[in-house]
Amino acid sequence: QRHVDYVHYNPVKHGLVERVEDWSWSTYHRYVREGVYPGRHWDDIQAECEELFVGE
């Protein structure tokens, strides 16, 4: 799951958008619709990604 989170976070990491949900082509939107992220706020996931993948 963390790899998928990282893929969703990539456009933010590279400065293309400010928030994951702003990237129109992301599968993030489908994951939300299908309930893959129930009870998890993206800000928490983003913080985890920043912590895990800093400097990559």
C-alpha positions, 0 to 999 in steps of 0.5 A: 500500500505504501508504494501506491501512496507514494505513486499518488504523492509523486505529483505533489513531491515534484511540485506539479500540484499542491494536493494529491486530489488536484492531480486529475489523472491520478488513480487516487480518485478511484481509490477514494470512490472504491473506499480504499482510503476509508477513515484515512485522511490524505494529509496523514498519508502525505505526511507518511510519504514525506517522512518515508521518501524524503530526499529521493 
